[in-house]
């Protein structure tokens, strides 16, 4: 299982290209939502985390 989000995105893209898995199959394989799979397929880098407001 991939350790970071970047590795997860890379694994999802690899399986989509090489194995031809659908977004539903990728979602089940990696335990993520289909929106996460869609984001992984459209962008190489995950979106940066939002900064919390300083108190």
Secondary structure as GFF3:
##gff-version 3
##sequence-region A 1 55
A	DSSP	alpha_helix	5	14	.	.	.	ID=ss1
A	DSSP	pi_helix	15	19	.	.	.	ID=ss2
A	DSSP	alpha_helix	23	30	.	.	.	ID=ss3
A	DSSP	alpha_helix	34	42	.	.	.	ID=ss4
###
